[in-house]
Amino acid sequence: MDKNFIIGLVLIMLMLVGYQFLVPKPVEPAPITQVNSDSAKTVTVKGALASDSTQAVASAGDTSAVKISQQDLVIETTDSRVVFTNKGGILKEVMLKKYKTFDQKPLYLIVEDHNKFQIEFPTQSGNVNLAELYFTTTSTGKTLAAKDSAIISYRTDLGKGQFVEQNYVVHGSGYVIDYGIKSNSLVAGDKTIRFDWKNDLLKLENDMNENRKAITVNYYTDGLHSLSQSPTANEEAKAEDPVKWFTIKHKYFLAGLISEKHPFTNVDVKTLVNVNDTTIVKTANVAAAIPMLAVQKNEANFQFYIGPNDYHIVQTVKAENFDQNVYLGYAFLKPINKFFLVPLFNFLEGFISNYGLLIICLVLFVKTLLTPLTYKSYISMAKMKLLAPELEELKAKNPDDAAKQQQDQMKLYQEVGVSPLSGCIPVLATMPILFSLFFLFPNLIELRQQHFLWANDLSTYDSFIKLPVSLPFYGNHVSLFTIMMTISSIGYAYYNNQITPTQPGPVNMKMLSYIMPLMFMFVLNSFPAGLTFYYFVSNVVTIGQQLLIKKFVNEDKIRNILEENRKKNANGEKKETKFQKYLAKSLQAADEAKKKQAELDKRTKRK
């Protein structure tokens, strides 16, 4: 046998023996138990850490920590698809099954790469970010029937026999997820847990600018508070009082957390916006403190609401005034929306599936309700029309003295028993409804993605013509419903002006009645098509009502009534109305003021 071969073989044997003694054996990893679910595998492991940076738990005595991969657990309900993750034991994704984005993609309110929950949990060795820990669970993914529910429990060890447990209850229907956190931590009860929620709000509707105007953070103390809804500026605020609930509000959707028993303290809210970003509308951030004592007593119970901002859904949520997330207008208009228009709208929904036809029926109902006032208004205008020749004669007597003209007109109204203000009553009665709709329609999720004629979505503007450039105060599109509304408003103004005499004064009211619709054409061009369609139908129905009333009105009878009133007032037989008394006082005051001015002018000339 060759000498070199023998030497080489001995060296190889020595190397193998030396390797066994000199190199330590690898440590066997902790055993991992896998639980199969419908769509994910849940990992059970003791004290697992997401990164080497969480030294607080390791130093607390947990020496069996190992790194493992993230595992998901999926719960399907009738309304949502909820995904949990063992990393942090948090909600990873929430998709709403009954809604789509403007481009018909699945609608997510929580998305893994655009949502971040963090809980800074105090331990005897320092704070631990629970989002960096891997939790264990024996729960499995499943599909729930409407009346069923599922409990998902996540638990992790903090060392020295201490643990943190997060529990969720997902219901088979609805958008509320119960959430609780408990621990046997020995940390003093006066400590607080810092909760931080950062959420990128993705583009769910077609108009980015309108989306940015609508997005805000609402929070409720003893009343509702909201961040300013600027489309271009960052906003932030600090709650001065404990917060019972807060919501991150899209235009038509909410993601929020409710804590009725132990309100959040030290709450900071903010919204950040990057106007150049075409994907993320805004980024919302809410930071709050949770009492440690509530966690130790197993009283840290909360509710997530992640769903549509639908008035009839949010008002069923068991939280004080949670329905205020749906903005129904100013305080004096809110009752009209809350107790009249919203119930009426939902009542009509039970019979009419086409929302364009529903709006027409809504107009007809409201206009029918106001028919007596419309009739009274027409009678008043008919009286004014019959007085027009006399009014023109009075104007001719003092062509250059508007004050004298107005004074003579008031005397004439007093003689014949006519109140020029009576024609304004139906308008004043209708205005609150029109203003209420102005606030209601942009917040009415029922109109979202409802088609009618050429409008693909009645909750936003109908872009009948797309302009190559964006015009100041108008936009880059032409809304045909807004054009129709403007034309009908001008037509209504023209009809009224034909039967209404010109009133003296510095402002030509007839001209103003034509200018206002043109101004609103610019204002409402980017408002919901449902709103401008309502205004259009309302104008058409009002004109039709007045034409119909005209057929049943006898002008000769009205002329006779005016003459009888004139005779009675001349003979002192007719009792003065409050308006006539007001006119008399006004005329007397005007006469006295005129006499004083004349005397003052004479004295000035003498001097």
VOGU-3710 file (C-alpha; in Angstrom, 3 decimals, decimal comma):
1> mdknfiiglv> 0,000/0,000/0,000  1,347/3,387/-0,905  2,831/5,364/2,050  1,177/8,653/1,053  -2,220/6,973/0,831  -1,884/5,619/4,403  -0,864/9,044/5,775  -3,807/10,751/4,034  -6,298/8,176/5,338  -5,028/8,629/8,943
11> limlmlvgyq> -5,331/12,431/8,692  -8,894/12,166/7,426  -9,851/9,880/10,322  -8,236/12,276/12,808  -10,192/15,202/11,325  -13,504/13,335/11,621  -12,816/12,349/15,250  -11,711/15,908/16,107  -14,833/17,407/14,533  -17,048/15,254/16,778
21> flvpkpvepa> -15,261/16,481/19,921  -14,455/20,085/19,045  -17,703/21,231/17,309  -20,796/21,310/19,635  -24,000/19,615/18,610  -26,823/21,947/17,455  -29,588/22,672/19,976  -32,827/20,948/19,097  -35,634/23,498/18,485  -38,671/23,567/20,741
31> pitqvnsdsa> -41,396/21,262/19,499  -44,051/22,935/17,334  -47,615/21,689/17,273  -49,562/22,551/14,134  -53,342/22,870/14,054  -54,995/22,691/10,676  -57,763/25,161/9,758  -59,802/25,878/6,647  -57,302/28,270/5,158  -54,359/28,652/7,540
41> ktvtvkgala> -52,061/26,819/9,983  -51,852/28,065/13,539  -48,543/27,603/15,346  -48,383/26,741/19,033  -45,025/27,564/20,628  -43,942/28,748/24,053  -42,762/32,335/24,393  -41,817/32,734/20,738  -40,283/36,078/19,750  -40,625/37,860/16,441
51> sdstqavasa> -37,164/39,421/16,654  -34,042/39,499/18,795  -34,874/43,033/19,893  -37,526/42,018/22,424  -35,025/41,537/25,231  -37,466/42,405/27,983  -39,262/39,059/27,773  -36,086/37,038/27,401  -34,528/38,709/30,405  -37,678/38,013/32,377
61> gdtsavkisq> -36,786/34,362/32,401  -38,159/32,897/29,163  -35,187/30,927/27,903  -37,102/28,773/25,458  -37,880/31,544/22,980  -37,388/30,659/19,329  -38,158/32,349/16,044  -41,090/31,016/14,034  -42,960/32,095/10,926  -46,159/34,065/10,836
71> qdlviettds> -49,362/32,015/10,627  -52,875/33,191/9,778  -56,352/32,217/10,937  -59,374/33,052/8,783  -62,966/33,542/9,961  -65,664/33,898/7,316  -68,949/35,573/8,316  -71,966/36,536/6,253  -70,684/40,119/6,035  -66,895/39,997/6,411
81> rvvftnkggi> -63,759/37,984/5,937  -61,552/38,467/9,000  -57,925/37,338/9,081  -55,984/37,079/12,351  -52,259/36,499/12,732  -50,270/34,897/15,524  -47,671/37,654/15,194  -48,916/40,114/17,766  -52,245/38,254/18,039  -53,908/41,016/16,014
91> lkevmlkkyk> -56,309/41,606/13,145  -54,371/41,303/9,932  -57,082/41,903/7,326  -60,782/42,747/7,242  -62,666/42,570/3,950  -66,313/43,600/3,609  -68,092/41,071/1,420  -71,134/43,184/0,469  -69,155/46,153/-0,841  -66,655/46,822/-3,605
101> tfdqkplyli> -64,266/49,651/-4,335  -65,146/52,173/-7,049  -63,298/49,983/-9,603  -65,111/46,828/-8,405  -62,235/45,303/-6,441  -62,583/43,670/-2,994  -63,005/46,312/-0,306  -60,535/46,043/2,585  -60,660/48,358/5,602  -57,648/46,680/7,210
111> vedhnkfqie> -54,776/45,534/5,013  -51,565/43,998/6,316  -49,116/46,327/4,576  -51,206/49,421/5,337  -52,249/48,822/8,929  -50,256/48,686/12,140  -51,449/47,833/15,649  -48,969/48,269/18,490  -49,462/47,657/22,207  -46,672/48,729/24,545
121> fptqsgnvnl> -47,175/46,398/27,503  -45,357/47,116/30,775  -43,416/44,288/32,460  -41,101/44,182/35,452  -38,159/44,354/33,054  -39,513/47,168/30,891  -42,073/47,698/28,165  -42,707/45,014/25,559  -44,286/45,649/22,166  -46,848/42,851/21,839
131> aelyftttst> -46,838/43,313/18,068  -43,318/41,806/18,038  -44,317/38,662/19,922  -45,653/35,442/18,499  -48,743/34,174/20,304  -50,092/30,656/20,667  -53,641/29,533/19,986  -55,766/26,438/19,755  -58,463/28,220/17,757  -59,100/27,267/14,164
141> gktlaakdsa> -60,424/29,056/11,124  -64,031/28,472/10,182  -67,067/29,758/8,318  -69,864/31,055/10,531  -73,602/31,044/10,008  -75,446/34,300/10,724  -76,411/33,317/14,293  -73,096/31,659/15,195  -69,968/33,147/16,724  -66,335/32,124/17,173
151> iisyrtdlgk> -63,889/32,799/20,008  -60,237/33,296/19,065  -57,718/33,334/21,925  -54,061/34,265/21,595  -51,624/33,833/24,486  -47,940/34,467/25,094  -45,680/33,981/28,143  -43,825/36,887/29,714  -41,658/34,667/31,936  -41,884/33,940/35,661
161> gqfveqnyvv> -45,341/32,453/35,177  -46,787/35,667/33,727  -48,798/35,831/30,515  -50,783/38,100/28,217  -53,945/36,863/26,545  -55,958/38,512/23,784  -59,480/37,270/23,085  -61,727/38,024/20,119  -65,368/37,142/19,544  -66,393/37,221/15,887
171> hgsgyvidyg> -70,135/37,154/15,221  -71,686/35,440/12,237  -73,303/38,666/11,035  -72,691/42,355/11,588  -69,489/44,332/11,800  -68,714/44,333/15,534  -65,810/42,236/16,840  -65,513/41,928/20,617  -61,972/42,253/21,926  -60,455/41,748/25,362
181> iksnslvagd> -56,978/41,697/26,832  -56,023/40,204/30,195  -52,856/39,383/32,085  -51,632/38,174/35,481  -48,738/40,611/35,283  -47,298/41,711/38,649  -46,711/45,255/37,393  -48,333/47,978/39,518  -51,936/48,684/38,599  -51,355/52,424/38,196
191> ktirfdwknd> -49,345/51,746/35,035  -50,958/52,135/31,615  -50,769/50,194/28,388  -50,072/52,340/25,338  -52,179/51,434/22,320  -51,250/52,801/18,894  -53,194/52,284/15,670  -51,868/53,532/12,354  -53,996/52,988/9,266  -53,395/53,927/5,627
201> llklendmne> -56,769/54,690/4,113  -56,780/53,391/0,558  -58,755/54,828/-2,321  -62,247/53,346/-2,149  -64,160/56,025/-4,133  -63,426/57,555/-7,534  -62,712/61,188/-6,594  -59,446/61,482/-4,647  -60,011/65,102/-3,649  -63,539/64,456/-2,367
211> nrkaitvnyy> -62,221/61,389/-0,502  -59,610/63,519/1,251  -62,260/66,061/2,200  -64,386/63,339/3,810  -61,705/61,433/5,738  -61,279/62,307/9,396  -60,935/60,835/12,884  -63,987/61,081/15,132  -63,718/60,653/18,897  -66,405/60,871/21,551
221> tdglhslsqs> -65,979/62,228/25,090  -69,085/64,004/26,380  -69,780/65,007/22,789  -68,500/64,301/19,302  -65,170/65,752/18,187  -63,606/65,500/14,735  -60,364/66,487/13,084  -60,627/69,150/10,394  -61,288/67,597/7,003  -58,635/69,324/4,940
231> ptaneeakae> -57,728/67,638/1,621  -54,186/69,062/1,668  -53,072/69,683/5,266  -52,049/67,411/8,133  -54,316/67,628/11,166  -53,878/66,563/14,777  -55,548/66,972/18,167  -55,321/65,767/21,745  -58,461/64,787/23,643  -58,851/66,754/26,861
241> dpvkwftikh> -61,247/64,217/28,419  -61,430/60,397/28,455  -62,570/58,993/25,112  -65,391/56,440/24,985  -64,876/55,560/21,342  -63,011/56,685/18,256  -63,391/55,928/14,552  -61,169/56,311/11,529  -63,712/57,534/9,011  -63,657/57,002/5,267
251> kyflaglise> -66,344/58,686/3,200  -68,724/55,747/3,639  -66,908/53,347/5,993  -65,580/53,226/9,544  -62,867/51,408/11,467  -63,002/52,154/15,166  -62,621/50,945/18,743  -65,127/51,324/21,581  -64,353/51,340/25,306  -67,420/52,229/27,357
261> khpftnvdvk> -66,468/50,887/30,814  -62,859/52,098/30,934  -62,532/55,037/28,500  -59,223/55,686/26,777  -56,993/58,369/28,267  -54,185/60,503/26,825  -55,675/60,145/23,351  -53,803/61,711/20,430  -55,310/61,659/16,943  -53,876/62,820/13,632
271> tlvnvndtti> -54,300/62,530/9,887  -51,412/62,852/7,441  -51,760/63,485/3,736  -49,407/63,291/0,777  -51,131/65,092/-2,097  -48,874/63,354/-4,620  -49,873/59,857/-3,490  -52,475/58,295/-5,797  -53,000/55,144/-3,697  -53,199/56,264/-0,081
281> vktanvaaai> -55,840/58,922/0,484  -54,704/59,754/4,026  -52,919/58,096/6,910  -54,758/58,146/10,232  -53,141/57,540/13,600  -54,712/57,120/17,032  -52,668/56,647/20,215  -54,325/56,017/23,588  -53,682/54,685/27,084  -55,468/51,695/28,665
291> pmlavqknea> -55,434/51,262/32,487  -53,272/48,311/33,582  -55,627/47,686/36,485  -58,488/46,977/34,054  -56,314/44,365/32,327  -55,391/42,695/35,619  -59,058/42,591/36,686  -60,100/41,127/33,344  -62,200/44,234/32,653  -60,307/45,504/29,602
301> nfqfyigpnd> -63,079/44,710/27,157  -63,534/46,606/23,894  -65,365/46,420/20,612  -64,008/46,898/17,126  -66,454/48,304/14,591  -65,156/47,731/11,075  -67,891/48,247/8,530  -70,125/50,648/6,594  -71,088/54,072/7,932  -74,748/53,223/7,445
311> yhivqtvkae> -77,076/55,100/9,802  -79,351/52,136/10,455  -76,378/49,892/11,207  -74,281/52,223/13,352  -77,279/53,217/15,484  -77,534/49,585/16,635  -73,961/49,610/17,972  -73,990/49,624/21,776  -71,997/52,800/22,258  -73,168/56,264/23,263
321> nfdqnvylgy> -74,245/58,311/20,217  -72,268/56,112/17,848  -74,753/57,055/15,106  -73,228/60,539/15,084  -70,569/59,117/12,774  -73,153/59,701/10,030  -73,196/63,463/9,566  -76,789/64,669/9,221  -76,143/68,403/9,048  -76,305/71,302/11,458
331> aflkpinkff> -78,127/70,907/14,773  -81,329/72,588/13,542  -81,385/70,415/10,390  -80,462/67,085/11,978  -84,000/66,308/13,280  -85,394/66,689/9,753  -82,938/64,106/8,443  -83,069/61,814/11,468  -86,823/61,664/11,997  -88,215/62,410/8,549
341> lvplfnfleg> -85,999/62,049/5,493  -83,925/59,007/6,535  -86,962/56,968/7,698  -88,876/58,014/4,577  -85,942/57,068/2,346  -85,613/53,646/3,976  -89,375/53,107/3,827  -89,350/53,714/0,077  -86,374/51,339/-0,257  -88,694/48,513/0,795
351> fisnygllii> -90,813/49,020/-2,324  -88,496/50,574/-4,928  -85,178/49,018/-5,938  -84,212/51,654/-8,525  -82,797/54,616/-6,620  -83,474/57,117/-9,408  -87,175/56,238/-9,253  -86,944/56,292/-5,452  -85,689/59,902/-5,568  -88,593/60,839/-7,870
361> clvlfvktll> -91,055/59,293/-5,394  -89,314/61,110/-2,526  -89,816/64,430/-4,355  -93,467/63,665/-5,081  -94,146/62,777/-1,439  -92,489/65,938/-0,096  -94,157/68,172/-2,683  -97,561/66,624/-2,003  -97,049/67,281/1,692  -96,290/70,939/0,928
371> tpltyksyis> -99,133/71,394/-1,587  -101,272/73,609/0,736  -98,352/75,997/1,133  -97,697/75,947/-2,613  -101,359/76,800/-3,226  -101,212/79,673/-0,746  -98,036/80,949/-2,397  -99,675/80,916/-5,827  -102,722/82,832/-4,553  -100,396/85,433/-3,073
381> makmkllape> -98,530/85,785/-6,375  -101,842/86,004/-8,249  -102,888/88,916/-6,002  -99,554/90,604/-6,645  -100,044/90,119/-10,371  -103,449/91,843/-10,241  -101,890/94,735/-8,323  -99,072/95,118/-10,841  -100,757/97,963/-12,846  -101,338/99,994/-9,673
391> leelkaknpd> -97,779/99,338/-8,523  -96,468/100,619/-11,853  -98,518/103,816/-11,452  -97,056/104,377/-7,999  -93,546/103,930/-9,377  -94,276/106,449/-12,151  -95,266/109,105/-9,578  -91,820/108,988/-7,932  -89,446/107,470/-10,502  -86,293/108,640/-8,720
401> daakqqqdqm> -87,317/108,041/-5,122  -87,074/104,304/-4,269  -87,965/104,940/-0,619  -91,162/106,751/-1,582  -92,043/103,966/-4,025  -91,663/101,363/-1,302  -93,718/103,435/1,116  -96,545/103,807/-1,440  -96,480/100,070/-2,110  -96,827/99,311/1,607
411> klyqevgvsp> -99,853/101,581/1,806  -101,422/99,771/-1,142  -100,784/96,365/0,448  -102,435/97,635/3,625  -105,488/98,893/1,736  -106,179/95,625/-0,102  -105,109/93,299/2,731  -102,196/91,657/0,883  -99,013/90,413/2,529  -96,123/90,237/0,043
421> lsgcipvlat> -94,362/87,947/2,515  -97,039/85,240/2,221  -95,515/84,118/-1,054  -92,256/83,415/0,763  -93,794/80,963/3,255  -93,634/77,861/0,971  -90,090/78,764/-0,005  -89,081/79,108/3,636  -90,829/75,817/4,461  -89,032/74,041/1,621
431> mpilfslffl> -85,575/75,472/2,340  -84,888/73,364/5,487  -85,663/70,221/3,497  -83,420/71,294/0,614  -80,601/72,154/3,028  -81,089/68,874/4,911  -80,745/66,942/1,666  -77,634/68,990/0,869  -75,960/67,384/3,907  -77,699/64,001/3,777
441> fpnlielrqq> -77,075/62,885/0,194  -73,238/63,108/0,316  -73,321/60,880/3,442  -75,982/58,433/2,317  -74,264/55,096/1,680  -77,478/53,710/0,179  -76,763/55,721/-3,002  -73,241/54,320/-3,299  -72,688/52,554/-6,659  -76,381/52,783/-7,570
451> hflwandlst> -76,868/53,244/-11,318  -79,461/55,488/-12,938  -79,586/56,544/-16,583  -76,044/57,667/-17,507  -74,881/57,981/-13,877  -72,877/54,965/-12,740  -72,916/56,037/-9,117  -75,534/58,339/-7,574  -73,295/58,967/-4,547  -70,823/60,922/-6,669
461> ydsfiklpvs> -71,022/63,275/-9,647  -72,105/62,044/-13,087  -69,243/62,762/-15,449  -71,220/63,099/-18,676  -68,357/64,921/-20,431  -64,709/64,725/-19,389  -62,825/67,997/-19,900  -59,177/68,047/-21,032  -58,319/70,560/-18,282  -59,583/71,342/-14,800
471> lpfygnhvsl> -61,432/74,660/-14,709  -61,220/76,836/-11,567  -64,238/76,431/-9,250  -65,736/73,886/-11,653  -63,549/70,814/-12,167  -62,522/68,612/-15,068  -65,951/67,224/-15,918  -69,483/68,286/-16,841  -72,287/66,919/-14,690  -75,397/66,646/-16,844
481> ftimmtissi> -77,718/66,394/-13,844  -76,259/69,670/-12,567  -76,859/71,289/-15,971  -80,451/70,025/-15,941  -80,906/71,364/-12,413  -79,583/74,768/-13,504  -81,853/74,974/-16,554  -84,909/73,970/-14,499  -84,012/76,539/-11,807  -83,750/79,298/-14,402
491> gyayynnqit> -87,050/78,146/-15,942  -88,714/78,243/-12,524  -87,306/81,729/-11,891  -88,575/82,937/-15,289  -92,071/81,576/-14,597  -92,203/83,269/-11,181  -90,903/86,565/-12,545  -93,749/86,721/-15,072  -96,356/86,818/-12,317  -94,383/88,809/-9,724
501> ptqpgpvnmk> -94,048/92,599/-9,988  -90,609/94,132/-9,684  -89,876/95,302/-6,174  -88,081/98,623/-5,674  -84,691/98,541/-4,002  -80,950/98,558/-4,605  -80,953/94,882/-5,648  -82,832/93,655/-8,695  -84,370/90,466/-7,274  -85,494/89,236/-10,662
511> mlsyimplmf> -81,964/89,414/-12,016  -80,639/87,751/-8,858  -83,058/84,839/-9,358  -81,221/84,069/-12,630  -77,723/84,553/-11,244  -78,127/82,214/-8,247  -78,762/79,032/-10,324  -75,640/79,776/-12,371  -73,604/80,109/-9,187  -74,947/76,803/-7,879
521> mfvlnsfpag> -74,038/75,144/-11,170  -70,377/75,651/-10,224  -70,873/74,778/-6,554  -72,763/71,515/-7,162  -70,857/70,249/-10,197  -68,877/67,782/-8,028  -71,704/66,932/-5,630  -73,544/63,587/-5,745  -75,663/63,018/-8,821  -78,506/61,913/-6,549
531> ltfyyfvsnv> -78,642/65,381/-4,981  -78,645/67,379/-8,237  -81,191/64,968/-9,721  -83,446/65,581/-6,696  -83,199/69,352/-7,159  -83,979/68,989/-10,876  -87,073/66,853/-10,257  -88,167/69,185/-7,440  -88,063/72,220/-9,776  -90,021/70,418/-12,490
541> vtigqqllik> -92,684/69,198/-10,053  -93,035/72,677/-8,520  -93,610/74,266/-11,943  -96,135/71,516/-12,747  -97,930/72,132/-9,437  -98,282/75,851/-10,128  -99,545/75,261/-13,678  -102,111/72,815/-12,305  -103,209/75,216/-9,552  -103,543/78,009/-12,138
551> kfvnedkirn> -106,345/76,081/-13,841  -108,409/76,088/-10,659  -107,824/79,718/-9,714  -110,390/82,347/-10,821  -108,668/85,730/-11,060  -112,000/87,581/-11,109  -112,846/86,184/-7,682  -109,436/87,259/-6,367  -109,986/90,771/-7,819  -113,340/90,990/-6,062
561> ileenrkkna> -111,753/89,942/-2,767  -109,141/92,697/-3,113  -111,826/95,306/-3,775  -113,910/94,164/-0,831  -110,850/94,391/1,424  -110,176/97,893/0,116  -113,735/98,996/0,947  -113,709/97,401/4,397  -110,376/98,991/5,283  -111,605/102,363/4,012
571> ngekketkfq> -114,737/102,120/6,199  -112,841/100,681/9,165  -114,933/97,488/9,034  -112,096/95,063/8,527  -110,026/94,066/11,538  -106,342/94,658/10,996  -104,057/91,635/10,828  -100,709/91,527/12,573  -98,984/92,208/9,271  -101,229/95,193/8,577
581> kylakslqaa> -100,468/96,575/12,039  -96,808/96,103/11,298  -97,217/97,934/7,991  -99,035/100,794/9,689  -96,285/101,182/12,277  -93,632/100,994/9,549  -95,396/103,634/7,478  -95,808/105,903/10,505  -92,137/105,511/11,391  -91,159/106,221/7,786
591> deakkkqael> -93,309/109,382/7,723  -91,816/110,636/10,959  -88,301/109,929/9,753  -89,020/111,747/6,498  -90,414/114,808/8,347  -87,395/114,959/10,637  -85,059/114,726/7,651  -86,967/117,535/5,889  -86,727/119,794/8,962  -83,016/119,027/9,264
601> dkrtkrk> -82,481/119,894/5,603  -84,304/123,244/6,087  -82,145/124,147/9,093  -79,022/123,246/7,170  -80,041/125,508/4,265  -80,792/128,444/6,626  -77,350/128,152/8,152
//
